[in-house]
Amino acid sequence: MMNQFEKHVTHFYDFIGDRLIIGKFCAIAKGVEFVMNGANHRMNGVTTYPFYVIGGDWGSAIAPVKDELPLKGDTIVGNDVWIGQHVTIMPGVHIGDGAIIGANSVVASDIPPYAVAVGNPCHVVRKRFDDEFIAFLLELKWWNWNIERIEANFEALSSGDLSLIRKIDQ
């Protein structure tokens, strides 16, 4: 299944220069689609239809320069993000570390770290933890630990007892 991931990244063209960056330890469910900046069309003409990509006689249509396209930058998924089934992630969105995106959501704007977000358009419904604990986790950055340290701390990382993670020697 891993070798089919690129089928879920649509409208990606090298000449645009945008990137899809996915952090460590992310859980990405079936049917997730990453829409890249190549899906954007020039909006300052009478039509948004891209005649210039058709070729033949239509290839003489004026192609936009990059500055005329609504490019939104890189799409970034943080570390330890869970993206539910059939989510669509629009160009240039940043999803923070530890966020959860509910199934069938359309993410068109940034989602902060450790937020639970759902819907179309996707919006934050709650934080996973209080601000103090979120700051602690963002400083901890467990996803950068070596595998031995992760394995030695499975209980603290997996448990609902949040006090266990605070006891880890930093």
N, C-alpha and C positions, 0 to 999 in steps of 0.2 A: 504494500500500500504506500510506503514511503516514496517509492519511485514515481508515484502518480501525483505527488503534492503540487507540482507545477501546473497541473490542470485546474487547480483552484486559485491560481493567481492570474487574473484576467487583465487584458489591456496593458501588458508590460512590454514596453519597447525600449531598447537600449538607447536610442537617440534622445529620449527624454531625460534620462539620468537619475530617475528616482530609484529608491531602494526599498525593499521590504526587509525589515530587521526584526527577528523574533528571538527573544531572550531564552534563557535556560529553563528547563523543567516546566515547560508549558504543556497543557492538555488541550488539544485542538480536536474537536469532535468532527464527525462525518458531515460533509456538505457545507463546510465553512468556505466562503469565497472572499478573497482579497481583491478588491477592485483597485487597480493602479491608475496613475494620472493619465495614461494613454486613453482612458475612457472619456476624458474631458474634451469638449468641443469648443471651438472658437464661438463666442457669443455676440460679437460685435457686427456680424454680417446679417443680411436678411434671413439667411437660412443657417442652421447649425450643421446641415448635412455635409459630410466630408467627401465631396465629389473628387477631390484630388487623390484619394486613395484608390479609386476605381481603376484608373489607367485608361488606355485608349484615348479617344477624343476627350473624355472627361478628365484625363490626366492634366489637361491644360488649365484646369481650375486652379485658383491661387491657393497654395498651401500656406497655412499660418506659420509664423515664426514662433519660437517657444514663448516669447514675451506676450503673445496674443492669446495664449492658452491659460486657463485658470489652474495652473499647477499648484499643488498644495504641499509639496515636499515629500519627504520619506514617510512611509507608514511604519510605525514602531510598536511592537508588542513587547512589553516588559518581561521580566522574569516571573516564573511561578504564576502565570495567567491561565485561567480556565475559560475556554471559549466553547459555549454550548453548540448543539447541533444546528445546522442551517443558518448560521450567522453570516451576515454580509458586512464586511469592513470596507468603508469607503477610503479614497485616497487621502494621504496626509494625516491620518488619525494617529494619535498616540494613546496607547492603553497602558496605564501604569502597572508597576510591579504588584503582584498579588490580587489583581482585579478578577472578578467573575463576570462574564457576559452571558446572559440568559439565552436560551434557545430561540431561534427565529428573530433575533434582534437585527436591526440595521444601525451600525455604529457610524455616525456621520460627524461626530465631534469627540474631542478628547475625553477619556475616562480617567479619573485620578487613581492613584495607588490604593489598593485594598478596598475598592468600591464594588458593590454589587449593582450591576446595571442591566436593564431589560428594555425591550420594546422597540417600536418603530415610530418616531426616532428613538434610539436607545437613550435612556436617561438613568441617572443614579437613583436607586430606591433606598439605599442605606450604605453605611460603611460596615466593613467586616469587624473592625475593632475601633476602640477609641483613638483619638489623635496621638496620645502619648505612646500607646503600643504600636501604632503604625510607624511613628518616628523611630522607635526602637528597632522594628523589623527592617526598616529602610537602611538603618545604620548597620545592622547585623549582616545583611546580604548573605544569608546562608548559601545561596546558589553559587557563590564563588568559593566555597570551601572545597577542599579535596575530597575525593570519594570516601576515604577512610574516616574523615571527620563526620561526613554526612551519615555513613553507616553507624558510627558510634553514637549518633544522636537521633536515630530513627524515632525513638519514643517521644522525645521532646518535640520533634518536627511534626509528628503525626497525631499526637494526643490533643484532645480538647482541653487539657489542663495547661493553660497558657503560662502558669508559673514555672513549669519545667524548662521552658526555653530561656527564661531569665537566669536560671541557675547554671547555664553553660558558661564555661570559662572562655572569656573573649580574649 
